[in-house]
Every structure is written in structure tokens, then in C-alpha cells.
Amino acid sequence: MSVKDQIEAKLREARLARDEATKNVIGMLKSKVLLELKSGSGAEDNDALWLDTIKSYVKQLKKTIGEYEKLGDRGQQLLSESQFELRFCEQFMPTRLDEAATEALVREAAAANNITDPKQVGKLVGAVMKTHKDQVDSDLLKQVATRVLAGG
């Protein structure tokens, strides 16, 4: 079943259950996809477009959640809405490697490319991303690479 079909099925379920939060996040995703289709970029309505849109929205949500957390009680409602949207979107994202598996890749790439200087974190991250982009979480990768090069 395509990503679009899965989302449409979730929308039908949300309508039946009168689940406004789910309907809202699906509406947001559909709007973003429609904007991309109408942008003239030549994008086609396929799984790749839907996954790219979801991935982009997840990245945006993570930044937003960080900002809402800084607001304390004032941002609590917006924080919980964003966290719900993030959880919803993550079910469509490919699974990422955990910290231990990411560290193994980092150590392997560091050894293969003779990277030992902590100032070469970017080079190490780039080496791992070159071959494992869809498997690793970039934020986790940077943290692990920094720790490994610092001697951890």
C-alpha cells in the first residue's frame, strides 16, 4: 500500500472517530504535497514525494518542539500538538539505526578514512551519510561522531 493510500485510510478512520488532531495533521501534509505539485518543479504524486514531504515536516516539527519546550507552561498546548503531529508522521518514516549501530558505522568510517581529529567531525559525518543517509538520524550521527572523535 502506498504512503498516500495509508494516509487516506488514516483520514477515513479519523473522520469516523471525529479525531480532529489527526485530520489536522493529514490536512497539513496534503497541503504541503499539493503545494509541491503545483510549484512547477515537475514533482509527481508518488511515495517519494510523500516521504520527502513528511521528512521535511518532521524536521520542522523537531525544531518547533525545541522552541516550545523553552517556553515552559506558556507553550504547553502547542508543544503537545506538535508532539502528536511528530508521532503521527514518524509512523511513515523509515526506521533509523539506534545509537549503538550508528556508533559502529562512525567508528568504521573513521578508521577507513583515517579521521582522528575532533575538528574533522563534518568530514566524518559526511563519510557516513554518503553511504548510509537513509539509515541514520543526522542529529544522532553528529553527536556520536563528536563523542567518538573526542575519545569517547
N, C-alpha and C positions, 0 to 999 in steps of 0.2 A: 504494500500500500504506500502510495507516495506521501510525502510530507503534507502537501496540500490536502489530500484526502483525509489524512489523520486529523488535521486541524479542522476541516469541515465537520468531521464526525464529533470532535470535541465541542464545536459550536452547536451542533444539534443537541448534544447532551446538556450543554449549558442553558440552552433555551428551554428545554423541558424542565430542568431543575431550577429555572429562574436564577441562575448563577451570574449575577451582574459583573462580578470581578473577572471571571473567565471570558465572558462576552466582550468586556472592555479590552483585555489584552489581545484577544484574537482580532478585534476590530483594528487595534493599533498595528498589528502585524500585517493585516490585509491592506491597510492604508499605505504602509511603507512599501509593500510589494507593488501595489498599483502605481505609486509614485515612480518607482524604478522602471516599471513597464512603460509608463508614459513619458519618461525623461528623454527618450530618443537615443538611449545608449545601445539599443539593439538587444536588450535583455529579453530572454524568453521565459515564459512561465513554466519553470521546471523545479525539480528538487534543489538544484544548485542555487537558484535564485532564492528560494525559500530559506535554505540553510544559511546562506550568506546574510540574508536579512535578519534572521534570528540571531546569528552570531554577532552581528553589529549591534543589535538591540541589547543583547546580553552584556556586551562590553559597556554600552551606555548605561545600563542599569547598575552595573557594578560601581561605576564612578559615582552615579547618583546616590546609591546606597551609602557610600563613604561620606558624602556630603551631608546626607540626612542624619547619619549617626553623630556627626559633630554638633547637630542642633539640639540633641538631648530630647527633652519632653516635647518641645515645640515641633519637632519633625517626626514624632512617633507615628502618626497616622500615615503620612507619606512614606515613611520607612517601611511600614508593614505592607502597604500596597505595592511598593517596588520589590520587596522580598517575595511577595506572592507571584508577581509577574516574572521574576527571575526563576523561581521554582517551576513555573509553567513552561517557560522557554527551554530550560535545561533538559526537559524530557525529550526534546527533539535533537539535542546536540549529541555528537558522537562522544563516547566515553573517553576520558583522558587518563593518562598514566598517573599513578599515585606518586607520592614523594620518593619512595624507595626506588621505583623503576626509573623515575626522572633522574635521580642521582646516579644510577648506574649508567644511563646514557651520557650524562655530563662527564663522569669520570672517564668513560670510554673515549669520548670526543676530545677531552683534554689530553689524554695520553696519545691518541692518534695524531693530533695536531701540535703536540709539544707546547701546550699552553699551560704556563705555571704562574705567570704574573697576574696579581689581582687587578691590574689595570686593563687586562685583556678580557674582562667579563663579556663585553659586547661581541668580541670575536668568538668566544666560546658559545655564547647563546646563538649566534648566527650559524655556527657549525652544526649545532644540534637541530636548529629549526630547518636547516637546509634539507635534512633527511627525515625529520620526524614532526613536521609542522602540525599535522592534524592529530597527532597523538599526545602532545604535551600542552599543558597550560602555560602560556608565556610568562605570567606573573610568577608562578611557582618555579619555572625554569630559571628565571633571573635570580630568585632568592637562593636556589640550590647552587647555581653557578658561582654566585658571590661567596657563599659559605665554603664551597669546595676550594676555590682559589685562595681563600683566606686561611686555608689549612685545616678546615673542618671536615 
